[in-house]
Amino acid sequence: MRRKVPSDLAALEGKSFDLDKAMTIVSFILLFVIVVIPVFMIIYNAFFYDGKFDLALFESVIVDKENISAMWHTVIIAFAVTVFGTIVGLFYAWLLGRSDIPCKGIMRALFVIPYMFPPFFGAMAWDMLFSARGGYVNEWLMTTFHLAAAPVDVNSIGGIIFVEVSYYFPFVFMQVVSALERMDPTLEESARIAGASQGTVIRRITIPLVTPAISAGALLILISSLAHFGVPSILGFSKNIYTLPTMIYAFISRSGGSFEGIRQGAALSILLVVVVAIALVMQKVILSHGSYDIIKGKSMRPTLIKLRGAKYPLLLLSIFTLVFIVIVPLVMIFLEAMVKAYGLPLIFANFTFDNYKSILTSQTTLDSIRNSMFLSITAGIICMFLGVMIAYVVNKIKPKGKEVLEILSVLPYSIPGTVLAIGVILSWSGTLGINLYNTLWIILVAYMARYLSFSMKSASAALQQVHPSLEEAARACGASHTEALKDITLPLIRPAMVSGFFLIFLPAMRELTTSVLLYGPYTRTLGVQIYSLRDAGMIPQASALASIAIGIIIICNAVVTWITKDRKGV
Amino acid sequence: MTEQIALHHVTKRFTTKTLGTITAVNDFNLSVEEGECFSFLGPSGCGKTTTLRMIAGFEDLSEGSIDLCGRTVSDKTQNLYIPPENRGLGMVFQAFAVWPHMNIYENVAFPLEIKKIDRTQIKKRVTEALKHTSLSGMEEVYPDELSGGQQQRIALARAIVTNPKVMLLDEPLSNLDPKLRETMRFEIKELQKKFNFTIIFVTHDQSEAMAISDRMMVCDMGNIVQIDTPTNLYTKPINQFVHSFLGQSTFLHVVIENGRIYPKGAMNQEISLPLPEKYDKEMIIATRPNAIDINREKGFRSKVESRIFLTGSTEYLVRVGEQLLQVQTPHRIVFAPGEECYINIVEPMWYPEDKDDADEERQKRQLV
């Protein structure tokens, strides 16, 4: 049992100003403002009208045929993405974690690349290649084989599923690879001794033992895909294929920001929240039982399975997959960024730097980069400190109601970004006396709510490693509670704070889902600007900006790797 | 008696990024008889586990061949390799390796199911195996509800259920607490008597190995140092390493001049002992702390430096020139610190002065 050392000591000292108490109160207030108010406002506005309980709006939203089809699409897509993403992730996790396939290190690094980039970049690239109207590959196939219609249409449910799978399978891949690596190899060896062949061992021992990791990853895919906005909006709008998040966006943008439109969006959000909540309950149920202790014994390299004859065909397959889902979209964006006009063949004569010149001289674009930088850094720093404070309160002070604090700080992560954005609009556009609408601050508030759990989890994990005796030792050496906190605890968790910052900074730089609902004329973010350039048909310019974003993301990731490699230096 | 396990010139080399090629097992030759309990003993990195894993079939050999029950299972010259599942062995691991997603019955029944034995037969044999390992009535229990000792019993039951001729035990008792270790050791011997299998027992715990083995192999840094019965290994260790590895040892560095023995660094008093058959100028006398006679009348004159009262004996550090010798006596023999005393080494073993880079080499191997 972990003791409540600091607060006990503080009580003994009988101080009038109690740092611990102050932190506890501030944590509660902040989470109330950032999390509780927006959630409450959505529910309130969906069910109440003019202060009276009113189900009319909610009913009209539910029976609407378009909305039902959107919900149906959301569920179908999420289900298919989960199934295929899990299969792909599992297959490659096994191949890289347990077989003797060559070039493991580099392939592993490449397989998590989709994780770095926003899926809507991929959607843009695949749209350029396989759109039924003027996709490069389709055009080429049609002229070469004299086809009447485009053979592949990425602007379809199938296309959306494909692109989402290519971005979400790393969830399962990473979970399972690490489970396979930490698994005690003698569990498998004892089955071999018992007379089971390699195939039987995989089927009867390995797969059942990594099932918890598989389901954790699969449910992460499910929840992410249910709430996902970018891919279905880029691939689906032209063919009127809507999912719940894109439908909510359509409602709001159609109504031009009117209150009625936002209310309808709020009602629809409830529907989305219900779907996600069902998935979350499933997650709880599935993950609560069936987590085995498979990490035991001496650390020994697991015996690698010899692929023998299948080695090079499988290597070829992996390389093909990597090229297809990682390299092709990235290359496509860079090529398109150079082309004079969308639709022109990708040959050297059609290449130009004008797209870069035009976006880099456009004030809106430069503003969007600046806005994103400002928002990501600010949200990162604020959340880093808030996360540490809340983690400290939850793990070390342990006041009454710490469970509430914990749930509140993780809750926004499970709320779809679209829904969160609507809650933020409803809360901070004047209804409660504060109007932040069309300012950067409203986006900042949304980012903080969305990403606080990242830094809080990272700080929590670090704080749990700091044994109470370390702070006690400092107190015994004559340090006050504040000094012990400042000189002992904080330096010990500093690496976790730094990584917490980047956990927020990186996704915030490429954020689209919430920003696209919250931006005003002067507060576009990088993601929003790419999205709107493309929406306005300026595809080469959008690609040019996307390629700049890719550059920024790669540089930032390199910096993170460099910093976290030698944690002592932080 | 027939030969059950035979290793011929078995060698295993690993290539590591940091240390280059390391010979983990260097030219092992040994033969284990049917029904024997044979231990591999040595510090970590000595090659004992690698050897066991080659017998089990988890590691391929670099050179040599292995015979199991009269059948060649690995042979580098013929490029023959039989996978572990076809070697018909029983094996118990240090970390139990009991499958957490199966209950006790399913765990023990697994080897029989794989062999496609019919259900009633499986039930009968599992029940019997559980009875012999004191697990009867716990068929439905899942392993994570059990203590380490019970988990290891499941592993034992699972290993004996197929009635294998050879049982490989890879430090099976190291994860258990000392009391339980003794009970389990006894139970393993009982099972061996009942089922009459040959045991290869890997351990780094010398007292465990002494208690359980008919014969043992002591290895160090990838080489076999000595193979013998526990008694012979204890009384006639082939070198200083084996001497210090089995039981307590105390060493005295001596110089031999004109056929007389002096403690190194204190040439004024002669030690009266018969000379060994072969000797260099500088030698080491090795003995056990309880094999030194300490008295007030005759022997080598020395001085008691300190005294520690232990549970079974009193331990004195006795000064011999610049060296300190460990001496253990029954409690009734009492000397005060600082008191003059006389000592006689009763059963000395003579070893040449060791070159002292072996420890460094051992540490390096543990990192691999």
HADDOCK unambig.tbl for C-alpha pairs under 7 A between the chains (distance, minus, plus):
assign (segid A and resid 186 and name CA) (segid B and resid 93 and name CA) 6.98 0.50 0.50
assign (segid A and resid 186 and name CA) (segid B and resid 97 and name CA) 5.60 0.50 0.50
assign (segid A and resid 187 and name CA) (segid B and resid 97 and name CA) 4.58 0.50 0.50
assign (segid A and resid 187 and name CA) (segid B and resid 98 and name CA) 6.70 0.50 0.50
assign (segid A and resid 187 and name CA) (segid B and resid 99 and name CA) 6.47 0.50 0.50
assign (segid A and resid 190 and name CA) (segid B and resid 91 and name CA) 6.97 0.50 0.50
assign (segid A and resid 190 and name CA) (segid B and resid 97 and name CA) 6.73 0.50 0.50
assign (segid A and resid 192 and name CA) (segid B and resid 84 and name CA) 5.82 0.50 0.50
assign (segid A and resid 192 and name CA) (segid B and resid 85 and name CA) 4.81 0.50 0.50
assign (segid A and resid 193 and name CA) (segid B and resid 84 and name CA) 5.50 0.50 0.50
assign (segid A and resid 193 and name CA) (segid B and resid 85 and name CA) 4.97 0.50 0.50
assign (segid A and resid 193 and name CA) (segid B and resid 89 and name CA) 6.27 0.50 0.50
assign (segid A and resid 193 and name CA) (segid B and resid 90 and name CA) 6.54 0.50 0.50
assign (segid A and resid 193 and name CA) (segid B and resid 91 and name CA) 6.68 0.50 0.50
assign (segid A and resid 194 and name CA) (segid B and resid 85 and name CA) 6.29 0.50 0.50
assign (segid A and resid 194 and name CA) (segid B and resid 111 and name CA) 4.56 0.50 0.50
assign (segid A and resid 195 and name CA) (segid B and resid 85 and name CA) 3.84 0.50 0.50
assign (segid A and resid 195 and name CA) (segid B and resid 86 and name CA) 6.27 0.50 0.50
assign (segid A and resid 195 and name CA) (segid B and resid 111 and name CA) 6.07 0.50 0.50
assign (segid A and resid 195 and name CA) (segid B and resid 114 and name CA) 6.38 0.50 0.50
assign (segid A and resid 196 and name CA) (segid B and resid 85 and name CA) 5.70 0.50 0.50
assign (segid A and resid 196 and name CA) (segid B and resid 114 and name CA) 6.02 0.50 0.50
assign (segid A and resid 197 and name CA) (segid B and resid 85 and name CA) 6.31 0.50 0.50
assign (segid A and resid 209 and name CA) (segid B and resid 101 and name CA) 6.93 0.50 0.50
assign (segid A and resid 292 and name CA) (segid B and resid 100 and name CA) 6.33 0.50 0.50
assign (segid A and resid 296 and name CA) (segid B and resid 95 and name CA) 6.37 0.50 0.50
assign (segid A and resid 297 and name CA) (segid B and resid 94 and name CA) 6.95 0.50 0.50
assign (segid A and resid 297 and name CA) (segid B and resid 95 and name CA) 4.68 0.50 0.50
